[in-house]
């Protein structure tokens, strides 16, 4: 799969821009602040309905404009499609496929697939658990776009349940008789049902991703491993927070995971009412990244952390490619962050990709093995050189 044309209107710094793209390697080279990352950010947004740089759509719309439009022509095999997203901060976004009538934005998921390497990836290893949960869930959705609906349902149920718990906690603190919490049982069931599906997908993904990550780490840092991915479920019980780890004895069917979540919600209900928040569920789980016998966070060096983060991205790429859905590889200013050895190894590993989009401040940051099309990005223009 590759993008053959990218069109932006009022997206970030671009009032309007048209960029034809070829298979193979394309590098966007320009000084910082000229808009090269904005181009690959737009491609990534089509793939995930989100930005790797900001958490909301507002910064994506050019100052003074009401909306932004991202449009891309995509080819996969003999099939070509045109996908379009209209970003409307504060209102519902709109989407179209092949200029048809409006569809839901999540209906475009799966048309464009990307694996993004960026300086922010270091947070996968050194950041808080939310970064690693996001990594898992975005990869789950890339493999199975229907999971976007499951994730949305889980967030909606969690929000409703937290609202009820918060109201109960406030009533208790103010000496009230307490609220009628009979509806909490219903929300428990909804949360456990949707949470079990999300949890099952995460566990299955980790089991598949484990050997690919170990292989990728060995390619990037020979002799530096092994690495291990261990899932720690907040609903697994106190006797073994790692019971959800890859390869461990743990509930795997949806029915077993549903029962596990229901039991955990029942066991923490008193504390949840006191604190006004849901304390167990996939939103509280952790993916522990281990290097050897130790957690990478806090023990891995800067170079080892970078290798681990890159290995996770390479593993996600290899997984999707093995399933017949080769994504676009996006390397956003990542080479400037790496030492010479890791830079060359990463470049060699990604060079064979069907489409590789690279951003760099100067030509020298792009390894020779990634020879291909060059665009110069400066003063709001994108010119092929």
C-alpha positions as MATLAB code, in Angstrom:
seq = 'XXXXXXXXXXXXXXXXXXXXXXXXXXXXXXXXXXXXXXXXXXXXXXXXXXXXXXXXXXXXXXXXXXXXXXXXXXXXXXXXXXXXXXXXXXXXXXXXXXXXXXXXXXXXXXXXXXXXXXXXXXXXXXXXXXXXXXXXXXXXXXXXXXXXXXXXXXXXXXXXXXXXXXXXXXXXXXXXXXXXXXXXXXXXXXXXXXXXXXXXXXXXXXXXXXXXXXXXXXXXXXXXXXXXXXXXXXXXXXXXXXXXXXXXXXXXXXXXXXXXXXXXXXXXXXXXXXXXXXXXXXXXXXXXXXXXXXXXXXXXXXXXXXXXXXXXXXXXXXXXXXXXXXXXXXXXXXXXXXXXXXXXXXXXXXXXXXXXXXXXXXXXXXXXXXXXXXXXXXXXXXXXX';
ca = [
       0.000    0.000    0.000;
       1.250    3.497   -0.785;
      -0.049    7.062   -0.993;
       0.160    8.503   -4.501;
      -1.038   12.040   -3.779;
      -1.477   14.160   -0.669;
      -3.648   17.290   -0.656;
      -3.982   19.656    2.315;
      -6.198   22.677    2.858;
      -5.794   24.869    5.944;
      -3.886   22.094    7.704;
      -1.247   23.381   10.122;
       0.932   25.878    8.200;
      -0.462   25.081    4.764;
      -3.270   27.122    3.246;
      -3.222   24.711    0.322;
      -0.636   22.229   -0.901;
      -0.541   19.365   -3.400;
       2.206   16.743   -3.096;
       2.561   13.852   -5.582;
       4.187   10.809   -3.996;
       5.929    7.734   -5.394;
       6.563    4.274   -3.975;
       9.960    3.799   -2.372;
      11.767    6.407   -0.307;
      10.722   10.069   -0.219;
      12.562   12.542    1.995;
      11.252   15.961    3.013;
      14.233   18.122    3.928;
      14.036   21.560    5.494;
      14.953   23.627    8.517;
      12.927   23.272   11.685;
       9.597   25.077   11.618;
       9.181   24.953    7.834;
       6.359   22.381    7.819;
       7.964   19.084    6.842;
       6.540   17.211    9.829;
       3.090   18.638    9.043;
       3.073   16.591    5.821;
       3.721   13.218    7.436;
       1.498   14.138   10.371;
      -1.386   14.459    7.907;
      -0.701   11.001    6.482;
      -0.580    9.594   10.015;
      -3.876   11.276   10.880;
      -5.625    9.438    8.039;
      -4.340    6.179    9.474;
      -5.218    6.727   13.131;
      -7.627    9.703   13.345;
      -5.128   11.338   15.636;
      -1.829   13.199   15.715;
       1.419   11.933   17.188;
       2.192   15.497   18.292;
      -0.979   16.882   19.914;
      -4.016   15.404   21.651;
      -6.712   17.562   20.043;
      -7.575   18.722   16.528;
      -7.533   22.448   17.258;
      -3.784   22.990   16.599;
      -4.143   21.143   13.276;
      -6.333   23.850   11.753;
      -4.451   26.808   10.288;
      -4.857   29.961   12.336;
      -7.828   31.955   11.106;
      -9.460   29.016    9.330;
     -12.589   27.210   10.515;
     -11.667   23.743    9.301;
      -8.881   21.723    7.738;
      -9.056   19.096    5.007;
      -6.715   16.148    4.455;
      -7.165   14.242    1.210;
      -5.071   11.354   -0.085;
      -5.114    9.024   -3.064;
      -4.104    5.528   -2.004;
      -3.151    2.498   -4.061;
      -3.119   -1.078   -2.817;
      -2.428   -3.673   -5.455;
      -4.778   -2.963   -8.350;
      -7.182   -0.931   -6.222;
      -7.111    2.851   -5.829;
      -9.150    4.920   -3.371;
      -9.524    8.581   -2.470;
      -9.989    9.261    1.228;
     -10.853   12.643    2.723;
     -11.157   13.948    6.272;
     -12.532   17.340    7.257;
     -11.411   18.457   10.709;
     -13.880   20.681   12.556;
     -12.646   21.538   16.075;
     -15.530   21.712   18.509;
     -17.827   19.932   16.057;
     -18.015   16.529   14.449;
     -15.368   15.734   11.863;
     -16.512   14.561    8.438;
     -15.184   11.896    6.098;
     -15.642   10.761    2.526;
     -14.364    7.818    0.513;
     -14.094    8.167   -3.275;
     -16.042   11.441   -3.084;
     -19.132    9.508   -1.978;
     -21.683   10.773    0.495;
     -20.479   11.408    4.005;
     -19.334    8.448    6.128;
     -18.216    8.224    9.745;
     -14.553    9.189   10.243;
     -13.768    5.761   11.667;
     -15.002    4.196    8.410;
     -11.813    5.398    6.724;
      -9.597    3.435    9.113;
      -7.655    0.744    7.332;
      -7.478    2.539    3.972;
      -4.218    4.238    4.962;
      -1.911    2.344    7.302;
       1.252    3.771    8.785;
       3.999    2.890   11.213;
       5.494    6.062   12.603;
       8.977    6.513   14.032;
       9.392    9.851   15.826;
      11.395   11.437   18.668;
       8.267   11.092   20.808;
       8.722    7.314   20.665;
      11.166    7.450   23.554;
       8.096    7.921   25.755;
       7.094    4.334   24.914;
       9.921    3.221   27.186;
      10.440    6.142   29.536;
       6.922    7.559   29.705;
       3.885    6.728   31.801;
       1.705    3.617   31.231;
      -0.754    5.569   29.081;
       1.865    5.809   26.321;
       2.194    2.036   26.153;
      -1.567    1.457   26.325;
      -1.977    3.871   23.423;
       0.674    1.999   21.428;
      -1.172   -1.294   21.923;
      -4.610    0.118   21.152;
      -3.524    1.975   18.028;
      -1.882   -1.181   16.681;
      -4.983   -3.210   17.530;
      -7.114   -0.727   15.589;
      -4.681   -0.717   12.650;
      -5.010   -4.505   12.410;
      -8.760   -4.526   13.011;
     -10.470   -1.173   12.308;
     -13.701   -2.336   13.989;
     -11.839   -2.015   17.296;
     -12.143    1.762   16.979;
     -15.798    1.291   17.895;
     -14.904   -0.940   20.856;
     -12.414    1.615   22.154;
     -14.983    4.397   21.753;
     -17.611    2.344   23.579;
     -15.210    1.630   26.431;
     -14.348    5.315   26.832;
     -18.039    6.239   26.809;
     -18.992    3.636   29.422;
     -16.003    4.552   31.595;
     -16.983    8.220   31.509;
     -20.585    7.458   32.491;
     -19.503    5.143   35.294;
     -17.003    7.677   36.640;
     -19.689   10.368   36.614;
     -21.937    8.171   38.743;
     -19.099    7.314   41.149;
     -18.066   10.956   41.450;
     -21.632   11.996   42.310;
     -21.821    9.251   44.925;
     -18.513   10.301   46.446;
     -19.581   13.945   46.669;
     -22.893   13.005   48.262;
     -21.090   10.919   50.878;
     -18.568   13.656   51.674;
     -21.373   16.156   52.244;
     -23.167   13.925   54.710;
     -25.977   12.913   52.395;
     -27.911    9.691   52.748;
     -26.194    8.376   49.670;
     -27.329    7.949   46.125;
     -29.238    5.092   44.589;
     -26.443    3.060   43.033;
     -28.601    0.326   41.549;
     -27.606    1.476   38.063;
     -23.957    0.880   38.942;
     -24.508   -2.854   38.430;
     -25.588   -2.162   34.862;
     -22.539    0.000   34.175;
     -20.335   -2.723   35.674;
     -21.721   -5.178   33.141;
     -21.209   -2.782   30.242;
     -17.663   -1.965   31.317;
     -16.749   -5.617   31.797;
     -18.235   -6.639   28.469;
     -16.435   -4.039   26.377;
     -13.327   -4.201   28.561;
     -13.059   -7.961   28.089;
     -12.956   -7.530   24.315;
     -10.255   -4.871   24.537;
      -8.260   -6.887   27.075;
      -8.436  -10.054   24.952;
      -7.166   -8.142   21.930;
      -4.265   -6.703   23.918;
      -3.210  -10.093   25.270;
      -3.379  -11.708   21.849;
      -1.371   -8.838   20.360;
       1.382   -9.068   22.966;
       1.756  -12.807   22.411;
       2.183  -12.207   18.678;
       4.376   -9.137   19.088;
       6.819  -10.660   21.593;
       9.057  -12.670   19.218;
       8.990   -9.914   16.594;
      10.146   -7.326   19.139;
      12.920   -9.580   20.396;
      14.101  -10.148   16.814;
      13.999   -6.429   15.979;
      15.931   -5.507   19.118;
      18.617   -8.031   18.233;
      18.880   -6.496   14.762;
      19.288   -3.003   16.191;
      21.504   -3.899   19.165;
      23.115   -7.321   18.609;
      23.690   -9.159   21.879;
      21.841   -6.549   23.890;
      18.670   -8.511   24.675;
      16.569  -10.406   25.283;
      13.503   -8.257   25.658;
      10.145   -9.276   27.087;
       6.657   -7.768   26.973;
       4.642   -8.405   30.124;
       1.034   -7.323   30.530;
      -0.017   -6.343   34.042;
      -3.760   -6.308   34.446;
      -5.361   -4.189   37.150;
      -8.178   -6.739   37.330;
      -5.944   -9.817   37.752;
      -5.876   -9.754   41.554;
      -3.209   -9.051   44.108;
      -1.525  -12.438   43.934;
       0.160  -11.779   40.648;
      -0.081   -8.479   38.891;
       1.667  -10.077   35.926;
      -0.868  -12.868   35.430;
      -1.851  -11.265   32.168;
       1.704  -11.435   30.838;
       2.491  -13.053   27.535;
       2.938  -16.757   27.959;
       1.599  -16.814   31.546;
      -1.360  -18.803   32.813;
      -4.185  -16.303   32.535;
      -7.797  -16.017   31.407;
      -7.895  -15.629   27.628;
     -11.490  -16.196   26.525;
     -13.869  -13.243   26.514;
     -16.074  -15.048   29.025;
     -13.204  -15.589   31.475;
     -12.005  -12.018   31.123;
     -15.548  -10.724   31.620;
     -15.816  -12.729   34.849;
     -12.412  -11.461   35.980;
     -13.409   -7.847   35.398;
     -16.770   -8.257   37.120;
     -15.067   -9.787   40.175;
     -12.496   -6.981   40.273;
     -15.198   -4.289   40.030;
     -17.139   -5.921   42.842;
     -13.996   -6.159   44.971;
     -13.090   -2.494   44.572;
     -16.574   -0.964   44.694;
     -16.182    0.446   48.203;
     -12.891    2.153   47.356;
     -14.282    3.406   44.060;
     -17.282    5.022   45.755;
     -14.958    6.639   48.296;
     -12.637    7.997   45.591;
     -15.212    8.646   42.868;
     -13.320    6.912   40.087;
     -13.055    3.513   38.376;
      -9.952    1.776   39.730;
      -9.774   -1.369   37.585;
     -10.067   -2.060   33.884;
      -7.983   -1.778   30.711;
      -7.557    1.970   31.294;
      -5.515    1.128   34.413;
      -3.418   -1.700   32.981;
       0.300   -1.594   32.223;
       2.573   -3.040   29.571;
       5.865   -3.742   31.312;
       8.873   -3.656   28.977;
      11.725   -5.787   30.281;
      15.324   -5.818   29.143;
      16.890   -8.974   30.437;
      15.424   -9.457   33.909;
      14.904   -5.762   34.643;
      12.255   -3.244   33.618;
      13.555   -1.047   30.810;
      12.043    2.044   32.404;
      14.538    3.241   34.981;
      17.247    0.713   34.108;
      17.874    0.927   30.368;
      20.422    3.436   29.107;
      19.403    6.161   26.667;
      20.691    4.110   23.731;
      18.988    0.944   24.962;
      15.719    2.836   25.424;
      15.929    4.110   21.853;
      16.629    0.597   20.561;
      13.636   -0.735   22.496;
      11.297    1.943   21.151;
      12.494    1.367   17.597;
      12.138   -2.394   18.044;
       8.485   -1.978   19.033;
       7.828    0.052   15.876;
       9.701   -2.406   13.665;
       7.804   -5.291   15.220;
       4.461   -3.590   14.531;
       5.553   -3.057   10.917;
       6.642   -6.697   10.493;
       3.375   -7.891   12.032;
       1.165   -5.905    9.661;
       3.293   -6.817    6.666;
       3.060  -10.514    7.556;
      -0.724  -10.169    7.644;
      -0.738   -8.765    4.102;
      -1.242   -5.103    5.061;
       2.114   -3.436    4.522;
       1.902    0.084    5.976;
       3.645    3.281    4.946;
       6.769    3.766    7.048;
       7.115    7.299    8.394;
      10.400    8.404    9.964;
       9.933   11.889   11.372;
      13.265   13.510   12.298;
      14.304   10.272   13.940;
      17.787    9.891   12.431;
      19.071   13.062   14.094;
      18.256   11.437   17.453;
      20.322    8.282   16.838;
      24.023    7.489   16.973;
      25.693    6.419   13.726;
      25.403    2.675   14.395;
      21.674    2.696   15.168;
      21.038    5.132   12.316;
      22.573    2.805    9.746;
      20.927   -0.326   11.135;
      17.481    1.279   11.170;
      17.917    2.632    7.648;
      18.919   -0.778    6.320;
      15.905   -2.414    7.949;
      13.315    0.035    6.589;
      14.795    0.690    3.128;
      12.962   -2.234    1.440;
       9.538   -0.870    2.481;
       6.971   -0.261   -0.251;
       6.775    3.402    0.779;
       9.054    5.193    3.238;
       8.512    8.868    4.120;
      11.421   10.591    5.876;
      11.770   14.083    7.328;
      15.151   15.623    8.124;
      16.577   19.045    8.836;
      19.540   18.533    6.480;
      20.416   16.057    3.736;
      23.246   14.585    5.811;
      20.712   13.289    8.348;
      19.280   10.929    5.716;
      21.413    7.752    5.419;
      22.735    6.951    1.950;
      20.826    3.661    1.837;
      17.614    5.698    1.786;
      18.369    7.282   -1.554;
      15.212    8.282   -3.364;
      13.014   11.262   -4.112;
      13.863   14.513   -2.293;
      11.580   17.447   -1.570;
      12.812   20.751   -0.174;
      10.394   22.286    2.328;
      10.760   26.018    2.938;
       8.559   29.095    3.318;
       5.326   27.164    2.873;
       6.437   25.469   -0.349;
       7.249   21.824   -1.085;
       9.433   21.457   -4.178;
      10.905   18.310   -5.674;
      14.684   18.563   -6.097;
];
